[in-house]
Amino acid sequence: MTHSPATTSQRLLSSALRAPVMVIGALLSLLVAMPASAVGDEGSAALAAFLAQPIDPAVVSPDLSWAGWIIGLPAISAIICGLCCALRIRNKLPAAVTVISFAISFVLVFLLFRTVNPNQAVVIPLFDWIAFTWGDGRWHGIGAHFALYVDQLTLFWMLFVTGLGTLIAIFASEYMESDVGKGYARFFFGVSLFIVAMAALVMADNLVLLYLGWEGVGLASYLLIGYYYTKPSAVAAAKKAFIVNRIGDLGLAIGIFLIWVNYGTLQYDGLFQAIQEADNPAGGWDASLIPFCLMLGAFGKSAQIPLYVWLPDAMEGPTPVSALIHAATMVTAGVYLIARMFPLFVINPEAMTTVAWVGGLTALLAATIGMAQYDIKRIFAYSTVSQLGYMFLGLGVGTTYGACYHTFTHAFFKALLFLTSGAIMHGFAGQLDLRRLSGLRRVPGFTLVSWTMLIGCLWLAAFPFSAGFFSKDTILYWAMFHPTFAQPALAWIGLVVAGLTAYYTFRVWFRVCAGPVAYVPGEDDHGAAHDDHGASHAGHGAHGEHGGHAGHGGHGHDAHASGAAHGSASHAASAGHGGHGGHGGHGGRGGHGSGDFHPHAPRLAIKGVLFILAVGAILAGLPTYLVMSGHSSVNWVESMVGNSSAIMGVVPEALDTSHPHLLGMDGHTAMFVLSTIVGLTGIFVAFILHLQNRRLADRIRSGLLASSATRWLPTAMENKWYVDEAYHACFRLPMWVGGHLLHFFDKHFIDGLLVNGIGRIPPMLGRLFQPLYNGVLQGYATTMAGAVGLILAWIIWRWVAGGGA
Amino acid sequence: MGGGPLKVLLITSALLFSIGLVGFLSRRNMILMFLCTELMFQAAALAFVAFGRMHLDYSGQTFVIFILTVAAAEAALALGLVVLLFRRRDTLNSEVWSELQE
């Protein structure tokens, strides 16, 4: 392919790549049309600011190629775990290999962080992967080398991906120990593969390698969510996650095609240069679609409206997977993608507005759903969706720093929350219903779990001076006051959501960890899968119809003191309500049927990881503490994000010095006060309803249910606003009906009439003549003689008719 | 009638054939049926000779030599088969073999 007519092949390729875009473009133009009013001055101001910041080209440094081991070591670990799986190794070797490789990767990331110049992006070539060129320069080749693009954003992401990956692997080594010899190696294979893919995604030097990691992450999450593959609900959740993610990935793929068509390169370095050097950076109509295509991919991976539905179902995986997928890594890939491709977004104000609104509305929707769920893990899953919404809100209002900082703090406290809920589930035989657990902080072995969970809850609830508070406040501040991209309406929504978040977070903590000690074990015995809470969850629907029950029948009862676990479960329920004796009656099936149920206290690996994560969550606020206390002049998270492509055109210095005012206060103070008020109010309401006077919560709920005017509210929230049902009606049902119609057509017309119908003709003809073959020799002879006679008669007739000649 | 010896010969041949055919169709005894097929054979042989004589060509008679030879061989084979069939069912009635249909 050397120097063939470049322009012709380029044009051909362009039109080939454009073709699928036409279809998608029609759909996306609906989105584009939405905030048309925002284009005007804001767009040109952002563009001017963007163009005023020259981007230094990256330095190629092959001498740093040892950084390739950051991806290589987890890959080796994945291979070893795969071999362990094949050889049926029955010990904890896979966990040890995984933990060690992740830890070394983390150390390597840290070394790389100390080695590279923070102001200079570095490209580290590893080996040639896809090199397809027909000339020099842009549009003359599709080059995707296996190279790493290392700037501060990459390092920022890799630090918490590998760091938290290590901690979660340690946690899982104990958590999954009942599966040693069964799925243990398979689990760690999945986790290793996941980190390989995530590292490739984050460290990629070009969009093709990023896409490889993107798909790899999707595959690994599919394998991990479907870990308990004998459970239909886990298989369904895995399929759902995979399919919903594919919808987003289609957008990402088309976005990558469009980037090549418009800018002629897929490597970040060249791409950023190309955007700035272009005569018209925003490009034509297809270039303006690029950020929408990319954000579709990000919405799929990061669980935003309309593609968030897979994430709550992904709870079917083992809890460390939830922590890994929901907290630290996979769901932040979308935030990373937009932060990395920020130059493409910042030149397109409609794209920014769309991201902000989708993020803000997702935060609100998920928070309202989270308020009404009873499954602890599910509540945290919805809170993840909600917090991711904040991150997208941050990206959309131009504060990549706020979004990235929130990703960072969220990674710690959400991993902590998932792992504490995992520890509770591990200890209480799969029980995750917050109505059936109470006062755990006084249960032996769960004190540390409760207090670390409190830290996670405070941080998630954005308690003043917690890390989560700072990061959330940054996002809300810029949503309110950003000179170019501010969306004050969304800032107010964000404040409301902050209050809701504080409420539902502490609803969990006050119910589960505080109050009198009472609990009902779940349906798993110790030997069975830990995550089998689907069955108990399914019961809630019917339960919910009765109103006024909220399952705290265990008040004042100590499950230890009330005989067999079976007895205590039904006794507790009937003591509280008289009518619900059946609930929880299966508790303690298996190993506990005849004796007391003893919670399974977590041991060192789980406790240690929880402790480290709690410390990490506290330290995540350190960058801000240091600035506030005057020990540091600059927030290092801000400077890290600022030293990357993610900051371009975001906060023009001239506008940053403006001092906005709100409610008669300085902008910063106003947001601080407002955030504090909503956060504390949420916690206070949760305190009243779920600790001090738990019956009040039930009375309110039954009061709402009793009136036909308000009944819809709790019902709709508990049923997740019927989004799954709506998707079912809009997409799955028509497809199901269409599929069955086609199946019917295929079965009865194609198969029945055409294929089998034609096949049935020869036997039918055969049956017509069958009587002739009766086995009597004379019968055959008569037929033959008769036929000969007929032929003879015919010949004679012809002869006579022909005039006897 | 008229028409010379050819006509007589052909009529004789047709009569022989018809007798053989009717015999074959009406009898159930396998040996008689076999003899009837031989009759039809000889009717054909007679027609060959008659036409050979008409055309003054020896090919007709050559055919007859062949037919006689083949008929002899076939007679030995067929009679052997009939004996075997008889031994199996103790009867020469062809109807007992009607399960060989299809």
Chai-1 contact restraints between the chains, C-beta under 6 A:
chainA,res_idxA,chainB,res_idxB,connection_type,confidence,min_distance_angstrom,max_distance_angstrom,comment,restraint_id
A,Y773,B,Q101,contact,1.0,0.0,6.0,A-B,restraint_1
A,Y773,B,E102,contact,1.0,0.0,6.0,A-B,restraint_2
A,N774,B,Q101,contact,1.0,0.0,6.0,A-B,restraint_3
A,G775,B,S98,contact,1.0,0.0,6.0,A-B,restraint_4
A,G775,B,L100,contact,1.0,0.0,6.0,A-B,restraint_5
A,G775,B,Q101,contact,1.0,0.0,6.0,A-B,restraint_6
A,V776,B,S98,contact,1.0,0.0,6.0,A-B,restraint_7
A,L777,B,S94,contact,1.0,0.0,6.0,A-B,restraint_8
A,Q778,B,L25,contact,1.0,0.0,6.0,A-B,restraint_9
A,A781,B,F24,contact,1.0,0.0,6.0,A-B,restraint_10
A,A781,B,L25,contact,1.0,0.0,6.0,A-B,restraint_11
A,T782,B,L25,contact,1.0,0.0,6.0,A-B,restraint_12
A,A785,B,L21,contact,1.0,0.0,6.0,A-B,restraint_13
